[in-house]
Every structure is written in structure tokens, then in C-alpha cells.
Amino acid sequence: MKYEKAQDILPSNIIEILQDYIEGGYIYIPKKNKKSWGENTNTKNELKKRNEEILIKYSGGKSVKDLANEYYLTESSIRRIIRSLKK
């Protein structure tokens, strides 16, 4: 995020309107098209693949406790993953 001087990029009438709300402070202006979590990296796809592997191993007979140890997750997290993928 980079800072810009308002007087360099905004018309003076807009600056006057903004000064009615905030004077001498900072305003964050969000992007119009914000990407959702995981879109910039491959993390979302990697987690989906991991979760599918967990379901396959669980369906193959591996216990929740073994899966929790293998993936360094809590047993409740493993159960949540299995429940969400069974739907």
C-alpha cells in the first residue's frame, strides 16, 4: 500500500468534502476488486487437496487419531474436514 497526497490526486472540492469528516488524518481506500483469501497463492488448492487426501485415508480405514498425528491437526479439525467433504 502506498501513500499519496490528496491534493495531488483529488479535485479540491472532494478534498473539502472529506475534510468535513476527517482533517489531517489517514483514510484507507479499499480496492474495488478484492481477491478472496488464497487467490494470490496456491494455498487454497493445496488445502483442498490435503483435505481430500484426509477423506480418502479415513474412508480407507485410518483412524481420526492417526490422521491428526499425520497432518499435525487436532482430532476435532480432522472430524470437521471429514464432515464438510462428506456433504
Buried (B, 14 or more C-beta within 10 A) or exposed (E): EEEEEBEEEBEEEEEEEBEEEEEEEEEEEEEEEEEEEEEEEEEEEEEEEEBEEBBEBBEEEBEBEEBBEEBEBEEEBBBEBBEEBEE
